[in-house]
Amino acid sequence: MKRKRHPLSIIYSVCIFLFLYAPIVVLIIFSFNASKSRGHWGGFSLRWYQSLFENSTLMDALKTTLSVALVSSAIAVVIGTAAALGLYYSKKRVRSLLMNVTSLPMLNADIVTGISLLLLFTFVGLRLGYVSLLLSHITFNIPYVILSVMPKLNQLDKNTFEAALDLGATPLQAFFKVMLPEISPGIVTGFILAFTMSIDDFVISFFTTGADVSTLSVAIYSMTRRGIKPEINALSTLMFVAVLTLLLIVNVRSGRDGQKREKKRF
């Protein structure tokens, strides 16, 4: 028997969602506003989307953001998956300790991470630019990959890998043909999560990027100090839709994986 929800709980939930998403809805609506004014509706228009794609500064920042997000996520997936495998086969105490250390970058304030990376790059003499930006994104993406892959490894039978070796497979064959298909959902989820976090990052990028390289978040911040332009509304709308799509993909994949596990049980 399903328990009925109290009307106050429904009202409370609606108010929370309105508080969170009403500003985004307003931003999306005004991205189609023909008028440059943010307080006056001048009719439906796509002029700001056209103006956005003609803005070389924002387009260069978009290319940098996408390239950094894709490359850093791919590298973080390789390193994070290898780290997760190492943790999986470690002793329980060592694994617990290392997992806590791995979680620190996610729990730590972004400004502390950004300043720390800035000091490190300055100390080793690395010029701030695309390389420093890429390295910083790889650094804070790795923990998200590890946390996405570890649950899939914990669901594996520890004897599976040894059984494949006993049947004549080499360690690489056992990994790619036995383990990798089982943990691939976690790897894909980790990649999508890392890609999303990379696009969303501002604080760490602000401290580790150079004068000749700029991500979308840094470029938008620089533009807003001189006044918010309607092109930013259009850009923010596209970014919101892209991130929302990625999150929906992650949720759908997680739901399908849950259904598959339930079917295997029965």
Secondary structure as the mmCIF struct_conf table of DSSP 4:
data_model
#
loop_
_struct_conf.conf_type_id
_struct_conf.id
_struct_conf.beg_label_comp_id
_struct_conf.beg_label_asym_id
_struct_conf.beg_label_seq_id
_struct_conf.end_label_comp_id
_struct_conf.end_label_asym_id
_struct_conf.end_label_seq_id
HELX_LH_PP_P HELX_LH_PP_P1 LYS A 2 HIS A 6
HELX_RH_AL_P HELX_RH_AL_P1 PRO A 7 PHE A 30
TURN_TY1_P TURN_TY1_P1 SER A 31 PHE A 32
STRN STRN1 ASN A 33 ASN A 33
BEND BEND1 ALA A 34 LYS A 36
BEND BEND2 ARG A 38 HIS A 40
STRN STRN2 PHE A 44 PHE A 44
HELX_RH_AL_P HELX_RH_AL_P2 ARG A 47 PHE A 53
TURN_TY1_P TURN_TY1_P2 GLU A 54 GLU A 54
HELX_RH_AL_P HELX_RH_AL_P3 SER A 56 TYR A 88
TURN_TY1_P TURN_TY1_P3 TYR A 89 TYR A 89
BEND BEND3 SER A 90 SER A 90
HELX_RH_AL_P HELX_RH_AL_P4 LYS A 92 LEU A 107
BEND BEND4 ASN A 108 ASN A 108
HELX_RH_AL_P HELX_RH_AL_P5 ASP A 110 VAL A 124
TURN_TY1_P TURN_TY1_P4 GLY A 125 GLY A 125
HELX_LH_PP_P HELX_LH_PP_P2 LEU A 126 ARG A 127
BEND BEND5 LEU A 128 GLY A 129
HELX_RH_AL_P HELX_RH_AL_P6 TYR A 130 ASN A 154
TURN_TY1_P TURN_TY1_P5 GLN A 155 GLN A 155
BEND BEND6 LEU A 156 LEU A 156
TURN_TY1_P TURN_TY1_P6 LYS A 158 LYS A 158
HELX_RH_AL_P HELX_RH_AL_P7 ASN A 159 ASP A 166
TURN_TY1_P TURN_TY1_P7 LEU A 167 GLY A 168
HELX_RH_AL_P HELX_RH_AL_P8 PRO A 171 ALA A 174
HELX_RH_PI_P HELX_RH_PI_P1 PHE A 175 MET A 179
HELX_RH_AL_P HELX_RH_AL_P9 LEU A 180 ASP A 200
HELX_RH_AL_P HELX_RH_AL_P10 VAL A 203 THR A 208
TURN_TY1_P TURN_TY1_P8 ALA A 211 ASP A 212
HELX_RH_AL_P HELX_RH_AL_P11 LEU A 216 THR A 224
TURN_TY1_P TURN_TY1_P9 ARG A 225 ARG A 226
HELX_RH_AL_P HELX_RH_AL_P12 PRO A 230 ARG A 265
#
